[in-house]
Amino acid sequence: GERVKMFIGFYNYTVVLTYMSLLSSVVGMTEALDGRFGNAIACLVASGICDMLDGKVARTKKDRTEDEKNFGIQIDSLCDLFCFGAFPAFLTYALGVRGLVGTVSMCVYVLAAVIRLGYFNVKEMRRQQETEERRKSYEGLPVTSISIIFPLIYLLRPYCGHTAYLRILIAVMFIVAFLFVSKIRVLKPGNKLMCFFIVAGLVILGKLLHIY
């Protein structure tokens, strides 16, 4: 309606899940600040599930303009940077990672996420101008993968000493950062594999909420 036109941006159902992913991570940060780490990690998982589905939802709208498509690409990456770049680094710090090496690991992680997302945007906008085919693979590890990796590592926390666990976190941040910007080719999951990831995410989500 006319009232929507009073605001900048593009408003339709295709961006709802992207915004839900962002808001889930904002809530997760507040939970981490209050020491409710299980809830915070659950929010990260929820963000990942929303991100896995938002592309499929967006493609159901066949009459999107080029501006709407480009807006979707930009919004998705901006939210991804917050949800799967800044938020995991924030969680790492909240869980106790300190010192020079720990700080470097968090900085390298976020920097790698920025580079990976910026590079993806450039390539994706060009790809969409050249073809209507769906993407079959990614170059570098998608940042969304941290929404599965981090919770799995977190589930190890009760079985590790505090110092050992923090060292594991630091190592994971460095390794994942390297994979973000590496030239490895990662196949885009099909519907069956995506369903598996979603179910796995829900199982982890249930485990986290049950324990904490």
N, C-alpha and C positions, 0 to 999 in steps of 0.2 A: 504494500500500500504506500501511500504518499508519506506516511510517518517514517517508514524505514529509510526513505531517500534523504531524510534529514541527517543521516549519519554516513560517514565514509565506510567503505568495506563492501563486501558482498555477503548477503544474508540468505542462506538457504540450508536445507537439511544436510548438504554434502560436507559441511564443516563441523557439524555438531559433535561427532566422535573425536575429532581433533581437539576441540575445545574441552571436551570431557577429560581427555588424556592430560591436558595441561592442568586443569583444575585439580585432578587427582594428585598430581605431583606437588601442587601448592599445598594441599592438605597434608601430603606426606612429609613435607618439610616441617610443618607445625608439629606433627606427631614426633618426628625425630628430635626436635628441639625440647620436647617434653619427655624424652627418653623412652617413648613407646616405639621401639625400633621394629618390632614385628608388624605393627600397623603401618609404619612408614614404608617398609618393604612391600607390604600388601598393596599399598597405593602405587608403587612402582610397577608391580605386576598388572594392576588394573590399567595403568597407563599403556603398558605394552599391548594388552588385549585390544584396547580401543584403537591403538595405532595399526595393529594388524588388520583391523576391519574397516578403517576409514576409507582406504582406497577402493575397496569393493563397493562401499556405499556411494562414493563419489561417481563411480562409473555407471551407476544406475540412472543418473541424470544425463540424458542424451543431448539436451539442448544447451549445454554450457557454452558460454562465449569463450574466446581466447583469453580475455581478461580474467574470467572466472577460473579457468584452468590454471593460469599462471598464479593467480592469487592463492589457489589451493596448494600449489607446489611450495610457494613461499611460506604460507602459514604452517604447513606441515613441517617444514624444516625448522622454522623458528620455534615451534612448540617442541619438536624433537630435541633441539639444542638444550632447552630448559629441562625437559623430562628425562632425557637419556644422556645428557652431558653434564649440566650443572647439578642436577638433583643427585645422581650417584656420587659425584665428588663431595657434595655436601654431606651425604650419608656416611661416606668414608671418614670424613673429619669428625662427624658426630659420634661415630663408633669408637673413636679414640686415636686415629692415625695422626701423628705429630712428627716434628723433626724435619730436617732438611730433605731427606730422601722421601718421606711421606708427602711433604708439600710439593716436591717436584713431581711425584707420581700423579697427584691430583691435577696439577697444572698441565702436564703433558697429556693426560687423559682428555681434559676439556679442550685443549688446543687441537688435538687430533680429531675430536668430534666436530669442531668448527670447520676444519679443513675438509673433512669427509662430506659434511652436509653442503658446504659451499660448492665443492666439486660436483656433487650429485646434482645440485640445482642447475648448474651450467649444462651438464650433459643431458639431464632430463628435459629441459626446455628445448634444447636442440633436437633431441630424439622425437619429441612430440610434434615438432614442426615438420619432421621428415617422414614420419610413419604413424599409422594408426594402430600398429601391432602392440600387443601388451609386452611389457618387459619380461625377459626370461631369466636374466641373471643380474647380479650386482657386482661392481668392482669394489673390493674391500668389504669388510664385515659391516653389515648395517648396524647403526647405532642402537636400534631397537633391541638387538640381541642381548644387551645388558639387562633387560627386564626379565630375562630367564637366567643369565649367568650369575648376576648379583644375588638373587634370592637363593639359588642353589648353594652358592658359597656361604650365604648367611646361615643356612640350615646346618652347616658344619660347626658353627660357633660354640654350641654346648659341648662339643667333643674336643675342642682345642684349648690350650692355655691361652690366656689373653695376649701375651706377646707373640706367640706363634700365629694366632689368628690375624693380628695386625700385619704381620709380615706377609701372610697369604693375601690379604687385601691389597697391599702395596704391589705385590707381584702381579696380581690380577689386573690392576689398573694399568700397569706398564704393558702387559701382554695384550690386553684388549685395545689399548691405544695404538699399538703397533699394527694390529689386525685391521683397525679402522682405515688406516692410510696405506696399507699394503696393496700390492697389485693382484692379490688372490681373487679368483672368480668364484662367487658364491651363487649357486642356483637359487632363483626365487622359488619359494615353496608353492607347490600346487595346492589345490583345495584340500586334499587328504592330509598333507603334511601340515597345512595351516590349522586344520581341525585338531590335529595331534598337539600342536604347540598351544592352542587355546585350551584344550582339555588339561594339558600338563600345567599350564598357568593357573587354571582353576583349582587343580589339585594342590599346587604349591600355595595358592591363596588360602584354601581351606586349612592347610597344615599350619600356616602362619597364624591365622585367626584363631585356630583351635588352641595352639600353644600359648599365644600371647593375648 
